[in-house]
Amino acid sequence: DKLITNAINDKQAAFYKKEKANLCKYYVAYYQDKEGILSKKALSYYKSAVDIYTEIGDLENMKNSLMDLADYYSGQGNMMKRLETLNQGLSLSKQKNYKNGMSRFIVQIGFLYADQGDTSQAIIYLDKGTQLEKEIGDSTRIARGAFILGKFYKKIIKYDKSLVCFNKALTSYLSKKDSNSIADIYYEIGSVYQQKGDWGLSKINYDKSLCVAKRTNNPVVIAKTTLALGQLSELAGNINQAIDYHNKALSFGESIKSEFTIALSESALAKDYLKQKNFLKAKLFADRSIEIMKKGGVAEYIRDAERLSATVDSVNQNYKDAFSHYQQYIGDSGQIEHSISV
């Protein structure tokens, strides 16, 4: 009877601890909404959630919470802390022999090295990650491994290798009728062709991506593909069409209440109107974009918004504000470079 009572008590204790960890995630969302995405209170609750999930052996939530924490540090531009968090996740996953976690953290470390330009280290980690996916033996995860390698090769401008990987993943996803992954793959293939300068094939794949995403109501892919089609139109010199796509992205962002999509759309519209020499509209959208980006607190996007605002204010002969934005842009760039190189 005592053994049964102890077992029940242990199970109840684990249940309450998991509920406490889930509550920590709620507080993360609360404080990020109240104080911004880089809220320090949110950071403390992220860490608490990780500790509790690790203690009770909830490996899936441990992995997800550590990834969220790593993304938090990315938002600060603090890549050293991101790397430290990813290595923490890898170490914990190895201790538990949790291959799904090991694979996820290894791949993310690989991409971090790729971002820093350390291609040799990136390849080592990504090869390890894709090998682990094969060991796990899930065909969906093997397709995911091909997808990851495709993104990596795109990043290091190995476009032919990238397309081979993406098409391998696409074949698998089509056979499984995995619509969300299909939409994502078509977007990535369109992006590769855009970077290669083949705008015709780029548009074909973006259109396929948007069609599938709308059919399955995938808001992330709808937003980024609509923005990409606008950028493609801008590159082709069709600014009116670019404005049309970017206005559609803006309306979509407003309909789903995505401030990030709204800010990216307004930034794109500012660039469009700048090219049309409609400087008043360019300033309107640039100012609105930077306000949202600052609220979001993601260093890289704030930096880009500051640079755009500096350009727009300069052409409007508002040199004082242009200089202020440029100084902020230089400062943000320096912080990001420092965090990567420390």
Secondary structure by P-SEA (a helix, b strand, c coil): caaaaaaaaaaaaaaaaaaaaaaaaaaaaaaaaacccccaaaaaaaaaaaaaaaaacaaaaaaaaaaaaaaaaaaaccaaaaaaaaaaaaaaaaaaccaaaaaaaaaaaaaaaaaacaaaaaaaaaaaaaaaaaaaccaaaaaaaaaaaaaaaaaacaaaaaaaaaaaaaaaaaaacaaaaaaaaaaaaaaaaaaacaaaaaaaaaaaaaaaaaaaccaaaaaaaaaaaaaaaaaacaaaaaaaaaaaaaaaaaaaccaaaaaaaaaaaaaaaaaacaaaaaaaaaaaaaaaaaaaccaaaaaaaaaaaaaaaaaacaaaaaaaaaaaaaaaaaaaaaaacc
